[in-house]
Amino acid sequence: MLGLSAGAVPVSTVAPEDFKAAMGSFAAGVTIVTTVDAAGAPQAVTATAFSSVSLDPPLCLVCIDRRSRAYVPLLRKGCFAVNILSADQEALSNRFASSVCDRFAGIHWMPGMFTACPVIIGALAVIECRLAEVHAGGDHDIVLGHAHLVQVREGRPLVYWRGRYSSLPTPSGVQPRNRAAVNDG
């Protein structure tokens, strides 16, 4: 128990650069979250703030900056795809984190089978979601998605740690896993 009254927000003494350094010590997988705008144009943003929430129902969350070009289209479309990047997709992560006008120019993708949101060819896994809830979280919103279709393929993940990309070795004895599954719920 913190001893704060309801609705009270403590004043932080943590400097932004110190908080960023601490959070950078948590190795995170790298994703590209995609959606489609009202004109049918693909929109996307690189995100490392991604996590599973629940198996039943299958829920995940991603934190999206409200200033992101993909933010408003994602809310309006009501669905999105989380493309979990493989170790060889570092250039894609950088591209979708940049201010390039047409981030999809020259990128190999196809419309998702459930959401029609862009599915990036070669992604390690893709989770197509319907928007379930949105919660405020500082300068980002926490977007909760209900997974309706997943695709998984064999490979190594792209990892971001302390401001640099890395990957993980393939564990011995891991069986290949290239498959798709649909949740009709």
OpenMM code with the backbone's topology and positions (N, CA, C; nanometers):
from openmm import Vec3, app, unit

residues = "MET LEU GLY LEU SER ALA GLY ALA VAL PRO VAL SER THR VAL ALA PRO GLU ASP PHE LYS ALA ALA MET GLY SER PHE ALA ALA GLY VAL THR ILE VAL THR THR VAL ASP ALA ALA GLY ALA PRO GLN ALA VAL THR ALA THR ALA PHE SER SER VAL SER LEU ASP PRO PRO LEU CYS LEU VAL CYS ILE ASP ARG ARG SER ARG ALA TYR VAL PRO LEU LEU ARG LYS GLY CYS PHE ALA VAL ASN ILE LEU SER ALA ASP GLN GLU ALA LEU SER ASN ARG PHE ALA SER SER VAL CYS ASP ARG PHE ALA GLY ILE HIS TRP MET PRO GLY MET PHE THR ALA CYS PRO VAL ILE ILE GLY ALA LEU ALA VAL ILE GLU CYS ARG LEU ALA GLU VAL HIS ALA GLY GLY ASP HIS ASP ILE VAL LEU GLY HIS ALA HIS LEU VAL GLN VAL ARG GLU GLY ARG PRO LEU VAL TYR TRP ARG GLY ARG TYR SER SER LEU PRO THR PRO SER GLY VAL GLN PRO ARG ASN ARG ALA ALA VAL ASN ASP GLY".split()
positions = [
    Vec3(0.0848, -0.1172, 0.0000),
    Vec3(0.0000, 0.0000, 0.0000),
    Vec3(0.0890, 0.1230, 0.0000),
    Vec3(0.0671, 0.2125, -0.0910),
    Vec3(0.1492, 0.3318, -0.1043),
    Vec3(0.1104, 0.4428, -0.0087),
    Vec3(-0.0077, 0.4413, 0.0443),
    Vec3(-0.0519, 0.5452, 0.1347),
    Vec3(-0.0952, 0.6722, 0.0630),
    Vec3(-0.1284, 0.6621, -0.0665),
    Vec3(-0.1760, 0.7770, -0.1429),
    Vec3(-0.3279, 0.7796, -0.1407),
    Vec3(-0.3828, 0.8980, -0.1426),
    Vec3(-0.5280, 0.9069, -0.1518),
    Vec3(-0.5718, 0.8716, -0.2934),
    Vec3(-0.6943, 0.8305, -0.3096),
    Vec3(-0.7470, 0.7922, -0.4406),
    Vec3(-0.7281, 0.9050, -0.5408),
    Vec3(-0.6745, 0.8722, -0.6545),
    Vec3(-0.6550, 0.9702, -0.7610),
    Vec3(-0.5266, 1.0500, -0.7483),
    Vec3(-0.4539, 1.0380, -0.6363),
    Vec3(-0.3285, 1.1115, -0.6188),
    Vec3(-0.2197, 1.0502, -0.7049),
    Vec3(-0.1400, 1.1335, -0.7677),
    Vec3(-0.0303, 1.0874, -0.8514),
    Vec3(0.0996, 1.1369, -0.7885),
    Vec3(0.1886, 1.0445, -0.7512),
    Vec3(0.3139, 1.0877, -0.6902),
    Vec3(0.4014, 1.1602, -0.7924),
    Vec3(0.4800, 1.2552, -0.7453),
    Vec3(0.5727, 1.3271, -0.8311),
    Vec3(0.6973, 1.2407, -0.8451),
    Vec3(0.7416, 1.2188, -0.9680),
    Vec3(0.8582, 1.1352, -0.9933),
    Vec3(0.9863, 1.2153, -0.9781),
    Vec3(1.0837, 1.1507, -0.9163),
    Vec3(1.2164, 1.2104, -0.9065),
    Vec3(1.3126, 1.1430, -1.0028),
    Vec3(1.2588, 1.0553, -1.0869),
    Vec3(1.3405, 0.9832, -1.1837),
    Vec3(1.3557, 1.0675, -1.3096),
    Vec3(1.4793, 1.0930, -1.3473),
    Vec3(1.5066, 1.1702, -1.4686),
    Vec3(1.4695, 1.0867, -1.5910),
    Vec3(1.4125, 1.1497, -1.6956),
    Vec3(1.3738, 1.0746, -1.8156),
    Vec3(1.4877, 0.9905, -1.8746),
    Vec3(1.6085, 1.0438, -1.8765),
    Vec3(1.7208, 0.9673, -1.9344),
    Vec3(1.7555, 0.8456, -1.8484),
    Vec3(1.7372, 0.8559, -1.7158),
    Vec3(1.7620, 0.7414, -1.6283),
    Vec3(1.6546, 0.6347, -1.6470),
    Vec3(1.5302, 0.6791, -1.6594),
    Vec3(1.4210, 0.5844, -1.6825),
    Vec3(1.4413, 0.5125, -1.8154),
    Vec3(1.4797, 0.5871, -1.9194),
    Vec3(1.5045, 0.5279, -2.0516),
    Vec3(1.6170, 0.4250, -2.0435),
    Vec3(1.7238, 0.4553, -1.9698),
    Vec3(1.8352, 0.3617, -1.9546),
    Vec3(1.7911, 0.2348, -1.8821),
    Vec3(1.7111, 0.2512, -1.7774),
    Vec3(1.6628, 0.1347, -1.7035),
    Vec3(1.5732, 0.0479, -1.7917),
    Vec3(1.4791, 0.1109, -1.8631),
    Vec3(1.3891, 0.0350, -1.9497),
    Vec3(1.4650, -0.0301, -2.0652),
    Vec3(1.5702, 0.0345, -2.1123),
    Vec3(1.6522, -0.0225, -2.2187),
    Vec3(1.7260, -0.1474, -2.1754),
    Vec3(1.7338, -0.1709, -2.0446),
    Vec3(1.7986, -0.2914, -1.9933),
    Vec3(1.7087, -0.4140, -2.0044),
    Vec3(1.5832, -0.3921, -2.0385),
    Vec3(1.4891, -0.5023, -2.0591),
    Vec3(1.4901, -0.5367, -2.2072),
    Vec3(1.5445, -0.6516, -2.2420),
    Vec3(1.5477, -0.6938, -2.3822),
    Vec3(1.4049, -0.7155, -2.4311),
    Vec3(1.3749, -0.6613, -2.5476),
    Vec3(1.2387, -0.6691, -2.6007),
    Vec3(1.2410, -0.7185, -2.7445),
    Vec3(1.1420, -0.7964, -2.7789),
    Vec3(1.1226, -0.8329, -2.9175),
    Vec3(1.0788, -0.7104, -2.9948),
    Vec3(1.0987, -0.7133, -3.1257),
    Vec3(1.0659, -0.5987, -3.2100),
    Vec3(0.9485, -0.6355, -3.2998),
    Vec3(0.8487, -0.5471, -3.3029),
    Vec3(0.7302, -0.5693, -3.3849),
    Vec3(0.7049, -0.4502, -3.4758),
    Vec3(0.6309, -0.4750, -3.5801),
    Vec3(0.5732, -0.3687, -3.6607),
    Vec3(0.4226, -0.3892, -3.6534),
    Vec3(0.3546, -0.2879, -3.6005),
    Vec3(0.2093, -0.2925, -3.5864),
    Vec3(0.1509, -0.2235, -3.7084),
    Vec3(0.0619, -0.2927, -3.7783),
    Vec3(0.0053, -0.2412, -3.9029),
    Vec3(-0.1457, -0.2285, -3.8954),
    Vec3(-0.1964, -0.1372, -3.9775),
    Vec3(-0.3401, -0.1201, -3.9934),
    Vec3(-0.3623, -0.0569, -4.1308),
    Vec3(-0.4851, -0.0184, -4.1590),
    Vec3(-0.5187, 0.0441, -4.2867),
    Vec3(-0.5993, 0.1693, -4.2573),
    Vec3(-0.5692, 0.2799, -4.3275),
    Vec3(-0.6447, 0.4035, -4.3039),
    Vec3(-0.7746, 0.4054, -4.3833),
    Vec3(-0.8522, 0.5117, -4.3688),
    Vec3(-0.9845, 0.5220, -4.4313),
    Vec3(-0.9788, 0.5130, -4.5833),
    Vec3(-0.8666, 0.5539, -4.6431),
    Vec3(-0.8506, 0.5472, -4.7884),
    Vec3(-0.7970, 0.4118, -4.8348),
    Vec3(-0.7732, 0.3203, -4.7409),
    Vec3(-0.7221, 0.1880, -4.7748),
    Vec3(-0.5711, 0.1803, -4.7815),
    Vec3(-0.5016, 0.2885, -4.7449),
    Vec3(-0.3552, 0.2896, -4.7473),
    Vec3(-0.3002, 0.2226, -4.6207),
    Vec3(-0.1952, 0.1425, -4.6364),
    Vec3(-0.1362, 0.0776, -4.5191),
    Vec3(-0.0644, 0.1789, -4.4299),
    Vec3(-0.0748, 0.1586, -4.3002),
    Vec3(-0.0081, 0.2413, -4.1998),
    Vec3(0.0609, 0.1479, -4.1013),
    Vec3(0.1735, 0.1932, -4.0452),
    Vec3(0.2467, 0.1054, -3.9538),
    Vec3(0.3415, 0.1840, -3.8654),
    Vec3(0.3812, 0.1192, -3.7579),
    Vec3(0.4775, 0.1760, -3.6638),
    Vec3(0.5568, 0.0614, -3.6001),
    Vec3(0.6855, 0.0856, -3.5761),
    Vec3(0.7675, -0.0096, -3.5023),
    Vec3(0.7338, 0.0022, -3.3538),
    Vec3(0.7204, -0.1109, -3.2861),
    Vec3(0.6885, -0.1097, -3.1432),
    Vec3(0.7615, -0.2225, -3.0713),
    Vec3(0.8235, -0.1894, -2.9587),
    Vec3(0.8830, -0.2918, -2.8731),
    Vec3(0.8001, -0.3135, -2.7472),
    Vec3(0.7065, -0.2229, -2.7188),
    Vec3(0.6186, -0.2375, -2.6027),
    Vec3(0.5008, -0.3249, -2.6432),
    Vec3(0.5221, -0.4553, -2.6377),
    Vec3(0.4246, -0.5545, -2.6820),
    Vec3(0.4303, -0.6711, -2.5850),
    Vec3(0.3138, -0.7285, -2.5537),
    Vec3(0.3112, -0.8400, -2.4598),
    Vec3(0.1827, -0.9198, -2.4735),
    Vec3(0.1908, -1.0460, -2.4345),
    Vec3(0.0688, -1.1244, -2.4207),
    Vec3(-0.0008, -1.0791, -2.2930),
    Vec3(-0.1328, -1.0945, -2.2883),
    Vec3(-0.2107, -1.0559, -2.1716),
    Vec3(-0.2860, -1.1770, -2.1170),
    Vec3(-0.3494, -1.2538, -2.2067),
    Vec3(-0.4368, -1.3633, -2.1640),
    Vec3(-0.4399, -1.4710, -2.2715),
    Vec3(-0.4505, -1.5964, -2.2282),
    Vec3(-0.4689, -1.7063, -2.3232),
    Vec3(-0.6160, -1.7321, -2.3520),
    Vec3(-0.7026, -1.7063, -2.2548),
    Vec3(-0.8449, -1.7331, -2.2720),
    Vec3(-0.9265, -1.6179, -2.2150),
    Vec3(-0.9694, -1.5247, -2.2990),
    Vec3(-0.9524, -1.5203, -2.4443),
    Vec3(-0.8095, -1.4782, -2.4809),
    Vec3(-0.7686, -1.5056, -2.6047),
    Vec3(-0.6331, -1.4686, -2.6464),
    Vec3(-0.6216, -1.3171, -2.6662),
    Vec3(-0.5517, -1.2512, -2.5727),
    Vec3(-0.5358, -1.1056, -2.5756),
    Vec3(-0.3883, -1.0692, -2.5733),
    Vec3(-0.3551, -0.9619, -2.6432),
    Vec3(-0.2209, -0.9056, -2.6376),
    Vec3(-0.2335, -0.7545, -2.6265),
    Vec3(-0.1242, -0.6900, -2.5900),
    Vec3(-0.1262, -0.5445, -2.5836),
    Vec3(-0.0049, -0.4886, -2.6558),
    Vec3(-0.0229, -0.3688, -2.7054),
    Vec3(0.0858, -0.2935, -2.7664),
    Vec3(0.0658, -0.1476, -2.7270),
    Vec3(0.1747, -0.0795, -2.7005),
    Vec3(0.1673, 0.0616, -2.6636),
    Vec3(0.2034, 0.1459, -2.7847),
    Vec3(0.1122, 0.2358, -2.8225),
    Vec3(0.1285, 0.3172, -2.9428),
    Vec3(0.1318, 0.4648, -2.9041),
    Vec3(0.2300, 0.5357, -2.9552),
    Vec3(0.2406, 0.6806, -2.9349),
    Vec3(0.1224, 0.7470, -3.0045),
    Vec3(0.0532, 0.8338, -2.9346),
    Vec3(-0.0640, 0.9013, -2.9920),
    Vec3(-0.0273, 0.9884, -3.1120),
    Vec3(0.0988, 1.0274, -3.1255),
    Vec3(0.1425, 1.1102, -3.2389),
    Vec3(0.1790, 1.0261, -3.3615),
    Vec3(0.1795, 0.8957, -3.3480),
    Vec3(0.2140, 0.8066, -3.4581),
    Vec3(0.1121, 0.8185, -3.5711),
    Vec3(0.1602, 0.8118, -3.6945),
    Vec3(0.0697, 0.8146, -3.8111),
    Vec3(-0.0280, 0.6978, -3.8105),
    Vec3(0.0080, 0.5887, -3.7477),
    Vec3(-0.0780, 0.4701, -3.7460),
    Vec3(-0.1837, 0.4758, -3.6359),
    Vec3(-0.1693, 0.5669, -3.5409),
    Vec3(-0.2561, 0.5683, -3.4228),
    Vec3(-0.4045, 0.5893, -3.4573),
    Vec3(-0.4387, 0.6988, -3.5219),
    Vec3(-0.5791, 0.7270, -3.5532),
    Vec3(-0.6368, 0.6223, -3.6491),
    Vec3(-0.5658, 0.5849, -3.7574),
    Vec3(-0.6213, 0.4796, -3.8437),
    Vec3(-0.6481, 0.3484, -3.7696),
    Vec3(-0.5613, 0.3125, -3.6758),
    Vec3(-0.5810, 0.1892, -3.5996),
    Vec3(-0.7102, 0.1969, -3.5183),
    Vec3(-0.7321, 0.3101, -3.4528),
    Vec3(-0.8556, 0.3251, -3.3739),
    Vec3(-0.9787, 0.3231, -3.4635),
    Vec3(-0.9707, 0.3903, -3.5774),
    Vec3(-1.0870, 0.3955, -3.6686),
    Vec3(-1.1146, 0.2614, -3.7340),
    Vec3(-1.0096, 0.1915, -3.7755),
    Vec3(-1.0256, 0.0610, -3.8413),
    Vec3(-1.0752, -0.0426, -3.7406),
    Vec3(-1.0294, -0.0312, -3.6165),
    Vec3(-1.0734, -0.1250, -3.5139),
    Vec3(-1.0039, -0.2586, -3.5191),
    Vec3(-0.8976, -0.2664, -3.5966),
    Vec3(-0.8197, -0.3890, -3.6015),
    Vec3(-0.6764, -0.3565, -3.6415),
    Vec3(-0.5885, -0.4523, -3.6163),
    Vec3(-0.4472, -0.4336, -3.6468),
    Vec3(-0.3783, -0.5690, -3.6542),
    Vec3(-0.2575, -0.5687, -3.7089),
    Vec3(-0.1748, -0.6896, -3.7123),
    Vec3(-0.0428, -0.6570, -3.6447),
    Vec3(0.0031, -0.7478, -3.5614),
    Vec3(0.1337, -0.7359, -3.4984),
    Vec3(0.2265, -0.8316, -3.5717),
    Vec3(0.3264, -0.7750, -3.6398),
    Vec3(0.4260, -0.8526, -3.7125),
    Vec3(0.5498, -0.8629, -3.6246),
    Vec3(0.5781, -0.9809, -3.5706),
    Vec3(0.6943, -1.0019, -3.4851),
    Vec3(0.8133, -1.0294, -3.5771),
    Vec3(0.9132, -0.9426, -3.5714),
    Vec3(1.0220, -0.9471, -3.6684),
    Vec3(1.1245, -1.0558, -3.6398),
    Vec3(1.1795, -1.1083, -3.7495),
    Vec3(1.2862, -1.2071, -3.7405),
    Vec3(1.4210, -1.1352, -3.7394),
    Vec3(1.5247, -1.2070, -3.7031),
    Vec3(1.6584, -1.1497, -3.6856),
    Vec3(1.7096, -1.0765, -3.8086),
    Vec3(1.6647, -1.1151, -3.9267),
    Vec3(1.7143, -1.0521, -4.0500),
    Vec3(1.6293, -0.9332, -4.0950),
    Vec3(1.5402, -0.8834, -4.0094),
    Vec3(1.4508, -0.7739, -4.0479),
    Vec3(1.4799, -0.6421, -3.9747),
    Vec3(1.6033, -0.6228, -3.9332),
    Vec3(1.6424, -0.4987, -3.8652),
    Vec3(1.6150, -0.3758, -3.9513),
    Vec3(1.6431, -0.3839, -4.0806),
    Vec3(1.6200, -0.2696, -4.1703),
    Vec3(1.4715, -0.2307, -4.1720),
    Vec3(1.3828, -0.3293, -4.1638),
    Vec3(1.2390, -0.2989, -4.1594),
    Vec3(1.2025, -0.2246, -4.0315),
    Vec3(1.2588, -0.2672, -3.9207),
    Vec3(1.2324, -0.1993, -3.7941),
    Vec3(1.2728, -0.0524, -3.8045),
    Vec3(1.3913, -0.0272, -3.8562),
    Vec3(1.4395, 0.1104, -3.8709),
    Vec3(1.3517, 0.1907, -3.9660),
    Vec3(1.3098, 0.1290, -4.0747),
    Vec3(1.2263, 0.1996, -4.1733),
    Vec3(1.0933, 0.2426, -4.1129),
    Vec3(1.0269, 0.1525, -4.0412),
    Vec3(0.8951, 0.1836, -3.9859),
    Vec3(0.9036, 0.2706, -3.8603),
    Vec3(1.0240, 0.2889, -3.8066),
    Vec3(1.0440, 0.3812, -3.6948),
    Vec3(1.0851, 0.5197, -3.7455),
    Vec3(1.1099, 0.5312, -3.8753),
    Vec3(1.1582, 0.6569, -3.9334),
    Vec3(1.0426, 0.7466, -3.9764),
    Vec3(1.0791, 0.8626, -4.0299),
    Vec3(0.9780, 0.9561, -4.0793),
    Vec3(0.9604, 0.9474, -4.2307),
    Vec3(1.0048, 0.8391, -4.2923),
    Vec3(0.9876, 0.8181, -4.4358),
    Vec3(0.8389, 0.8301, -4.4693),
    Vec3(0.8067, 0.9031, -4.5753),
    Vec3(0.6655, 0.9252, -4.6108),
    Vec3(0.5932, 0.7958, -4.6453),
    Vec3(0.6462, 0.7182, -4.7405),
    Vec3(0.5816, 0.5932, -4.7798),
    Vec3(0.6641, 0.4776, -4.7256),
    Vec3(0.6344, 0.4408, -4.6040),
    Vec3(0.7112, 0.3347, -4.5374),
    Vec3(0.6975, 0.1995, -4.6069),
    Vec3(0.5900, 0.1798, -4.6824),
    Vec3(0.5663, 0.0507, -4.7466),
    Vec3(0.6278, 0.0389, -4.8867),
    Vec3(0.6850, 0.1462, -4.9395),
    Vec3(0.7452, 0.1411, -5.0740),
    Vec3(0.8567, 0.0358, -5.0756),
    Vec3(0.8423, -0.0609, -5.1646),
    Vec3(0.9424, -0.1663, -5.1791),
    Vec3(0.9361, -0.2757, -5.0733),
    Vec3(0.8395, -0.2696, -4.9840),
    Vec3(0.8261, -0.3694, -4.8777),
    Vec3(0.7319, -0.4803, -4.9255),
    Vec3(0.7732, -0.6039, -4.9039),
    Vec3(0.6902, -0.7181, -4.9431),
    Vec3(0.5906, -0.7489, -4.8314),
    Vec3(0.4622, -0.7309, -4.8635),
    Vec3(0.3565, -0.7579, -4.7677),
    Vec3(0.2314, -0.8024, -4.8413),
    Vec3(0.1359, -0.8536, -4.7652),
    Vec3(0.0063, -0.8919, -4.8217),
    Vec3(-0.1005, -0.8598, -4.7185),
    Vec3(-0.2247, -0.8419, -4.7633),
    Vec3(-0.3324, -0.8160, -4.6663),
    Vec3(-0.3568, -0.9388, -4.5786),
    Vec3(-0.3758, -0.9156, -4.4511),
    Vec3(-0.4048, -1.0248, -4.3594),
    Vec3(-0.5353, -1.0932, -4.3945),
    Vec3(-0.5453, -1.2204, -4.3654),
    Vec3(-0.6644, -1.2985, -4.3997),
    Vec3(-0.7845, -1.2611, -4.3141),
    Vec3(-0.7631, -1.2131, -4.1924),
    Vec3(-0.8742, -1.1782, -4.1044),
    Vec3(-0.9021, -1.0284, -4.1028),
    Vec3(-0.7969, -0.9463, -4.0943),
    Vec3(-0.8136, -0.8019, -4.0758),
    Vec3(-0.7903, -0.7200, -4.2020),
    Vec3(-0.7252, -0.7784, -4.3017),
    Vec3(-0.6789, -0.7083, -4.4218),
    Vec3(-0.5680, -0.6081, -4.3895),
    Vec3(-0.5199, -0.6078, -4.2656),
    Vec3(-0.4065, -0.5231, -4.2288),
    Vec3(-0.2791, -0.5868, -4.2843),
    Vec3(-0.1787, -0.5057, -4.3174),
    Vec3(-0.0578, -0.5599, -4.3770),
    Vec3(0.0130, -0.6654, -4.2912),
    Vec3(0.0419, -0.7775, -4.3569),
    Vec3(0.1218, -0.8846, -4.2994),
    Vec3(0.2555, -0.8808, -4.3736),
    Vec3(0.3622, -0.8585, -4.3006),
    Vec3(0.4942, -0.8435, -4.3610),
    Vec3(0.5534, -0.9805, -4.3890),
    Vec3(0.5886, -1.0017, -4.5147),
    Vec3(0.6469, -1.1287, -4.5575),
    Vec3(0.7791, -1.1504, -4.4841),
    Vec3(0.7961, -1.2693, -4.4288),
    Vec3(0.9192, -1.3036, -4.3577),
    Vec3(0.9133, -1.2788, -4.2081),
    Vec3(0.8032, -1.2195, -4.1586),
    Vec3(0.7913, -1.1988, -4.0134),
    Vec3(0.7945, -1.3337, -3.9431),
    Vec3(0.8506, -1.3358, -3.8252),
    Vec3(0.8616, -1.4586, -3.7475),
    Vec3(0.7232, -1.5086, -3.7045),
    Vec3(0.6365, -1.4142, -3.6706),
    Vec3(0.4986, -1.4468, -3.6344),
    Vec3(0.4120, -1.3249, -3.6640),
    Vec3(0.2851, -1.3500, -3.6882),
    Vec3(0.1879, -1.2426, -3.7106),
    Vec3(0.0648, -1.2747, -3.6276),
    Vec3(0.0140, -1.1726, -3.5592),
    Vec3(-0.1082, -1.1867, -3.4806),
    Vec3(-0.2059, -1.0815, -3.5317),
    Vec3(-0.3154, -1.1270, -3.5921),
    Vec3(-0.4185, -1.0349, -3.6406),
    Vec3(-0.5232, -1.0192, -3.5309),
    Vec3(-0.5507, -0.8932, -3.4961),
    Vec3(-0.6347, -0.8626, -3.3799),
    Vec3(-0.7491, -0.7681, -3.4118),
    Vec3(-0.8574, -0.7855, -3.3395),
    Vec3(-0.9643, -0.6858, -3.3307),
    Vec3(-0.9334, -0.6021, -3.2077),
    Vec3(-0.9568, -0.4732, -3.2178),
    Vec3(-0.9363, -0.3830, -3.1062),
    Vec3(-1.0343, -0.4184, -2.9945),
    Vec3(-0.9827, -0.4431, -2.8744),
    Vec3(-1.0680, -0.4793, -2.7609),
    Vec3(-1.0879, -0.3603, -2.6669),
    Vec3(-0.9783, -0.2947, -2.6286),
    Vec3(-0.9851, -0.1811, -2.5365),
    Vec3(-0.8661, -0.0895, -2.5611),
    Vec3(-0.8802, 0.0362, -2.5195),
    Vec3(-0.7714, 0.1331, -2.5244),
    Vec3(-0.7645, 0.2015, -2.3888),
    Vec3(-0.6434, 0.2096, -2.3339),
    Vec3(-0.6226, 0.2728, -2.2030),
    Vec3(-0.5129, 0.3773, -2.2152),
    Vec3(-0.5325, 0.4916, -2.1519),
    Vec3(-0.4321, 0.5976, -2.1530),
    Vec3(-0.3094, 0.5525, -2.0751),
    Vec3(-0.1942, 0.5897, -2.1269),
    Vec3(-0.0680, 0.5566, -2.0612),
    Vec3(0.0361, 0.6629, -2.0886),
    Vec3(0.0198, 0.7806, -2.0311),
    Vec3(0.1155, 0.8894, -2.0555),
    Vec3(0.1032, 0.9389, -2.1973),
    Vec3(0.2160, 0.9427, -2.2710),
    Vec3(0.2132, 0.9908, -2.4093),
    Vec3(0.1783, 0.8805, -2.5087),
    Vec3(0.1531, 0.7605, -2.4594),
    Vec3(0.1115, 0.6469, -2.5411),
    Vec3(-0.0257, 0.6006, -2.4950),
    Vec3(-0.0893, 0.5197, -2.5769),
    Vec3(-0.2088, 0.4481, -2.5337),
    Vec3(-0.1761, 0.2996, -2.5336),
    Vec3(-0.2338, 0.2293, -2.4390),
    Vec3(-0.2190, 0.0849, -2.4291),
    Vec3(-0.3353, 0.0255, -2.5069),
    Vec3(-0.3039, -0.0381, -2.6167),
    Vec3(-0.4045, -0.0928, -2.7074),
    Vec3(-0.4128, -0.2429, -2.6836),
    Vec3(-0.5289, -0.2874, -2.6400),
    Vec3(-0.5524, -0.4286, -2.6129),
    Vec3(-0.6201, -0.4900, -2.7347),
    Vec3(-0.5644, -0.5985, -2.7835),
    Vec3(-0.6191, -0.6640, -2.9012),
    Vec3(-0.6630, -0.8063, -2.8731),
    Vec3(-0.7751, -0.8458, -2.9323),
    Vec3(-0.8250, -0.9834, -2.9248),
    Vec3(-0.7747, -1.0562, -3.0483),
    Vec3(-0.6868, -1.1534, -3.0273),
    Vec3(-0.6257, -1.2269, -3.1386),
    Vec3(-0.7278, -1.3161, -3.2074),
    Vec3(-0.7358, -1.3044, -3.3403),
    Vec3(-0.8279, -1.3870, -3.4181),
    Vec3(-0.7571, -1.4775, -3.5167),
    Vec3(-0.6347, -1.4448, -3.5523),
    Vec3(-0.5590, -1.5310, -3.6428),
    Vec3(-0.4116, -1.5138, -3.6110),
    Vec3(-0.3413, -1.6249, -3.6002),
    Vec3(-0.1967, -1.6203, -3.5790),
    Vec3(-0.1269, -1.7047, -3.6841),
    Vec3(-0.0087, -1.6599, -3.7195),
    Vec3(0.0780, -1.7342, -3.8097),
    Vec3(0.2159, -1.7372, -3.7460),
    Vec3(0.2782, -1.8532, -3.7459),
    Vec3(0.4093, -1.8683, -3.6847),
    Vec3(0.4989, -1.9439, -3.7811),
    Vec3(0.6233, -1.8960, -3.7946),
    Vec3(0.7194, -1.9681, -3.8778),
    Vec3(0.8499, -1.9842, -3.8011),
    Vec3(0.9324, -2.0730, -3.8461),
    Vec3(1.0610, -2.1000, -3.7837),
    Vec3(1.1562, -1.9829, -3.8061),
    Vec3(1.2405, -1.9552, -3.7105),
    Vec3(1.3409, -1.8513, -3.7250),
    Vec3(1.3848, -1.7974, -3.5907),
    Vec3(1.4730, -1.6984, -3.5948),
    Vec3(1.5240, -1.6343, -3.4738),
    Vec3(1.4647, -1.4945, -3.4629),
    Vec3(1.4353, -1.4469, -3.3415),
    Vec3(1.3723, -1.3158, -3.3245),
    Vec3(1.4719, -1.2007, -3.3317),
    Vec3(1.4217, -1.0852, -3.3734),
    Vec3(1.4976, -0.9609, -3.3630),
    Vec3(1.4721, -0.9074, -3.2226),
    Vec3(1.5787, -0.8713, -3.1524),
    Vec3(1.5698, -0.8251, -3.0142),
    Vec3(1.6341, -0.6875, -3.0044),
    Vec3(1.5759, -0.6011, -2.9222),
    Vec3(1.6298, -0.4676, -2.8993),
    Vec3(1.6690, -0.4568, -2.7526),
    Vec3(1.7960, -0.4197, -2.7265),
    Vec3(1.8466, -0.4131, -2.5903),
    Vec3(1.9507, -0.3027, -2.5805),
    Vec3(1.9292, -0.2103, -2.4893),
    Vec3(2.0208, -0.0994, -2.4640),
    Vec3(2.0572, -0.0224, -2.5905),
    Vec3(1.9533, 0.0045, -2.6700),
    Vec3(1.9722, 0.0878, -2.7881),
    Vec3(2.0328, 0.0181, -2.9081),
    Vec3(2.0427, -0.1145, -2.9007),
    Vec3(2.1027, -0.1892, -3.0116),
    Vec3(2.0187, -0.3127, -3.0433),
    Vec3(2.0282, -0.3535, -3.1691),
    Vec3(1.9619, -0.4767, -3.2118),
    Vec3(2.0509, -0.5955, -3.1819),
    Vec3(1.9867, -0.7089, -3.1590),
    Vec3(2.0560, -0.8338, -3.1356),
    Vec3(1.9615, -0.9456, -3.1772),
    Vec3(1.9998, -1.0659, -3.1480),
    Vec3(1.9127, -1.1799, -3.1712),
    Vec3(1.9458, -1.2848, -3.0674),
    Vec3(1.8760, -1.3933, -3.0740),
    Vec3(1.8984, -1.5047, -2.9833),
    Vec3(1.9366, -1.6265, -3.0654),
    Vec3(2.0205, -1.7121, -3.0108),
    Vec3(2.0514, -1.8361, -3.0839),
    Vec3(1.9290, -1.9273, -3.0834),
    Vec3(1.9194, -2.0112, -3.1844),
    Vec3(1.8110, -2.1091, -3.1878),
    Vec3(1.8434, -2.2167, -3.0852),
    Vec3(1.7548, -2.2382, -2.9877),
    Vec3(1.7811, -2.3414, -2.8871),
    Vec3(1.7882, -2.4793, -2.9512),
    Vec3(1.8764, -2.5640, -2.9011),
    Vec3(1.8862, -2.6993, -2.9557),
    Vec3(1.7591, -2.7763, -2.9218),
    Vec3(1.7194, -2.8622, -3.0117),
    Vec3(1.6015, -2.9452, -2.9902),
    Vec3(1.4696, -2.8785, -3.0212),
    Vec3(1.4717, -2.7541, -3.0696),
    Vec3(1.3474, -2.6854, -3.1029),
    Vec3(1.2962, -2.7383, -3.2358),
    Vec3(1.1715, -2.7780, -3.2365),
    Vec3(1.1098, -2.8304, -3.3576),
    Vec3(1.0577, -2.7153, -3.4432),
    Vec3(1.0702, -2.7257, -3.5777),
    Vec3(1.0153, -2.6217, -3.6652),
    Vec3(0.8666, -2.6021, -3.6396),
    Vec3(0.8217, -2.4760, -3.6539),
    Vec3(0.6822, -2.4445, -3.6248),
    Vec3(0.6311, -2.3445, -3.7269),
    Vec3(0.5928, -2.3908, -3.8410),
    Vec3(0.5371, -2.3055, -3.9447),
    Vec3(0.3916, -2.3413, -3.9588),
    Vec3(0.3040, -2.2554, -3.9038),
    Vec3(0.1618, -2.2865, -3.9076),
    Vec3(0.0784, -2.1635, -3.8820),
    Vec3(-0.0502, -2.1768, -3.9103),
    Vec3(-0.1462, -2.0696, -3.8856),
    Vec3(-0.2618, -2.1269, -3.8054),
    Vec3(-0.3216, -2.0440, -3.7231),
    Vec3(-0.4377, -2.0864, -3.6442),
    Vec3(-0.5373, -1.9710, -3.6385),
    Vec3(-0.6654, -2.0067, -3.6428),
    Vec3(-0.7718, -1.9061, -3.6402),
    Vec3(-0.8541, -1.9258, -3.5136),
    Vec3(-0.8899, -1.8131, -3.4498),
    Vec3(-0.9779, -1.8135, -3.3342),
    Vec3(-1.1085, -1.7471, -3.3779),
    Vec3(-1.2144, -1.8218, -3.3788),
    Vec3(-1.3426, -1.7685, -3.4239),
    Vec3(-1.4191, -1.6945, -3.3152),
    Vec3(-1.3633, -1.6884, -3.1927),
    Vec3(-1.4324, -1.6294, -3.0786),
    Vec3(-1.4496, -1.4828, -3.0813),
] * unit.nanometer
topology = app.Topology()
chain = topology.addChain("A")
for resn in residues:
    res = topology.addResidue(resn, chain)
    for name in ("N", "CA", "C"):
        topology.addAtom(name, app.Element.getBySymbol(name[0]), res)
